[in-house]
Amino acid sequence: MRKTPTWRIPFGIISLFVLLIIYGVVIARYAPSIIGRWSGGAQTVVYVVLGLIWLLPLKRFLIWMETGHWSAAAALQAKKKAD
């Protein structure tokens, strides 16, 4: 467990919030013009996929916020070196 505060957590939370707002605005702006004439079922599938796709990089981002490394393996190696 970390004993000193780190800048990565507040920076990560703020940047995640800002990036999600930007992603949402881009999707809300451009997706309807692209898929607006599709059937309701097809639009639903597209919006569900677009609503879940932002989760793909989230794991690595949360690992970075907590450890300062982009992968769990690198974080474990750094921890072993420190011990």
C-alpha angles and dihedrals in degrees: 000000000000116000099191128053119253131210092224097078100055090037090049094049093048094045092047090052093048094045092049091051091050091047091050093049092049092049092046091048102045108022097068092054090051101041101020095110095047122104119275093251094053091047090051092053092049093048092047090051091046090047092054101036094082088066093069098080094033097091094056091043092053091047089053092049091053102037109016091240127100096225135043091233093056090047091052092049091050090049092051090050091051092051 
